[in-house]
């Protein structure tokens, strides 16, 4: 289970009241971290029925920004997945178990029903936080291309500062480190 500096931001995000309804997907996310925060505040620069942008801002003891998570959320719609063959050069990364998804739900108080279905969809912030442990960088961004279900093998293709995640039949995410811009800028 990730025990890192992103968890307080994830906990704050799952408390957001959004007009998207209970079932939404994380489409994009960016994160930067400079030092530990004393408190967290939330902004909704864009709030609508088809897309919401949520920013969680970490503040230190003198109210200086010391971290920020920006997330683009969209409604969950069941649709056919685009099949993509896993390219050569990918390396096995991991499998997110159903138990990990349930534990992350408990830690972040995430009530999104897509994480409770059978099989559950892995939380985007769980994937993102695990990817952050692979790099020695405090600025990163991720774009989710298709949902990842618990117990699916994840394979990664690394090209410079980017990681692209695949299952056996589709591309799931594109992760970039050293992303100096946040989504809402």
Secondary structure, 3 states (H helix, E strand, C coil): CCCCCCHHHHHHHCCCCCCCCCCEEEEEEEEEECCCCCEEEEEEEEECCCCEEEEEEEECCCCCEEEEEEEEEEECCCCCCCCCCCCCCCEEEEECCHHHHHHHHHHHCCCCHHHCCCCCECCHHHHHHHHHCCCCCCEEEEEECCCCECCCEEEEEEECCEEEEECCCCEEEEEEECCCCCCCC
